[in-house]
Amino acid sequence: MERFFRSLKTEWSKAWLYQGQAEADVLLCLTHYYNHKRPHSFNGYKTPMDAESLAG
């Protein structure tokens, strides 16, 4: 979880003008980038979705 928040702060955060913009960007980060495109060393450098599909 700490790694996720570090990535969110360094790769995605910016000066949002509105709360809605911040919420939309965080949701986009979680649902599209972090789970589907960003490989994780813990998962053998697979994305979380790829690792989960192999486990189930």
C-alpha positions as CSV (number, residue, x, y, z in Angstrom):
1,M,0.0,0.0,0.0
2,E,2.8,2.4,0.8
3,R,4.3,1.7,-2.6
4,F,1.0,2.5,-4.3
5,F,0.7,5.9,-2.5
6,R,4.3,6.7,-3.4
7,S,3.6,6.0,-7.1
8,L,0.4,8.0,-6.9
9,K,2.2,11.0,-5.4
10,T,5.2,10.9,-7.8
11,E,3.6,9.7,-11.0
12,W,0.0,11.0,-10.9
13,S,-0.3,13.9,-8.5
14,K,-0.5,17.4,-9.8
15,A,-2.1,20.6,-8.6
16,W,-5.8,19.8,-9.0
17,L,-8.2,22.7,-9.1
18,Y,-11.3,20.7,-8.2
19,Q,-11.9,17.6,-6.0
20,G,-13.7,16.0,-8.9
21,Q,-10.6,16.2,-11.0
22,A,-8.5,14.6,-8.2
23,E,-11.1,11.8,-7.7
24,A,-11.3,11.1,-11.5
25,D,-7.5,10.9,-11.8
26,V,-7.1,8.6,-8.8
27,L,-9.8,6.3,-10.2
28,L,-8.1,6.3,-13.6
29,C,-4.8,5.5,-12.0
30,L,-6.2,2.6,-10.0
31,T,-8.5,1.0,-12.6
32,H,-6.6,1.5,-15.8
33,Y,-2.9,2.1,-15.1
34,Y,-1.9,0.5,-11.8
35,N,-3.9,-2.7,-12.2
36,H,-3.6,-3.3,-16.0
37,K,-0.4,-1.7,-17.2
38,R,2.1,-1.3,-14.3
39,P,4.2,-4.4,-13.7
40,H,5.1,-5.3,-10.1
41,S,8.2,-7.1,-9.0
42,F,6.2,-9.1,-6.4
43,N,4.1,-10.6,-9.2
44,G,7.1,-11.6,-11.2
45,Y,6.9,-8.4,-13.2
46,K,3.3,-9.0,-14.2
47,T,0.5,-6.6,-13.8
48,P,-1.9,-7.3,-10.9
49,M,-4.6,-8.3,-13.3
50,D,-2.3,-10.7,-15.2
51,A,-1.1,-12.3,-12.0
52,E,-4.7,-12.7,-10.7
53,S,-5.9,-14.3,-14.0
54,L,-3.1,-16.9,-13.8
55,A,-3.9,-17.7,-10.1
56,G,-7.6,-18.3,-10.7
